[in-house]
Amino acid sequence: MFAPGLTHTSLSASHSDPASTLALVLPCYNPPAGWATNILESLARLQPLLPPATAVHLYLVNDGTASVTATDLELLRLRLPQFTYLNYPVNHGKGYALRTGVEQVQETICLFTDIDFPYEESSVARVYEALRTNSCDVAVGTRDEAYYVHVPRGRTLISKMLRRSTRFLLGLAVSDTQCGLKGFNRRGREVFLRGQIDRYLFDLEFIFLASRPAAKLRVNPIPVRLKPGVVFSRMSPKILVSESGSFLKILLARLT
């Protein structure tokens, strides 16, 4: 899959071993102020939590937004030894952006999260460790009740309803499919790239595909924590309507 108009810029100061390098894919659409500096600060806090000599290759995917400036990109290029920037002109959604980025990944282990790096660096390291030690093929960040304290009421209701539906209608062992921190090895990557949903429910589709017996993947939940002060936006009614159709498609696939 290649996005129409996709441009690709890669900068690597060294050729690291893919087996000892963590690929981190971040989708970007209308990022908050100071996002590039926040990424660098987050990576600086993450690095000491990783095994010695572990490198991080950042893949940034611009999902059709004009908010990414040349100054932001130059800052990342100057500070990151391994940085790949992917850009296309039309917004397609987070799922589409992540598949575009993951398709370029050469490393053995790949993680993705949101552009504001909302989860504690220790949680990111925990997801990576589960994959590095071969405890699973797909590591799914899961959130406890404390997560909902800072989430708008409407979004909380939607999230909890989806978790119940996931458990009872789809029969998935991991009910928290929408946590914005996940990772996988090369086998998990193959399944991730089979996804078709471009927006909100791409996570659910991925966990559903990875959990099917034919995939033969070990899917494990990994407890994660949000950083203090993270603010979530309200869920658009338009997204709810469009994603209802996506959920029905997954449910129909479960029944066939």
Sequence and secondary structure as in RCSB ss.txt:
>XXXX:A:sequence
MFAPGLTHTSLSASHSDPASTLALVLPCYNPPAGWATNILESLARLQPLLPPATAVHLYLVNDGTASVTATDLEL
LRLRLPQFTYLNYPVNHGKGYALRTGVEQVQETICLFTDIDFPYEESSVARVYEALRTNSCDVAVGTRDEAYYVH
VPRGRTLISKMLRRSTRFLLGLAVSDTQCGLKGFNRRGREVFLRGQIDRYLFDLEFIFLASRPAAKLRVNPIPVR
LKPGVVFSRMSPKILVSESGSFLKILLARLT
>XXXX:A:secstr
   TT EEEEEESS   GGGEEEEEEEESS  TTHHHHHHHHHHHHGGGS TT EEEEEEEEES S   HHHHHH
HHHH SEEEEEEESS   HHHHHHHHHTT  SSEEEE  TT  B HHHHHHHHHHHHTTS SEEEEE  GGGGGG
S HHHHHHHHHHHHHHHHHS  S   TT S EEE HHHHHHHTT    STTHHHHHHHHHHSGGG   EEEEE  
B TT       HHHHHHHHHHHHHHHHHHH 
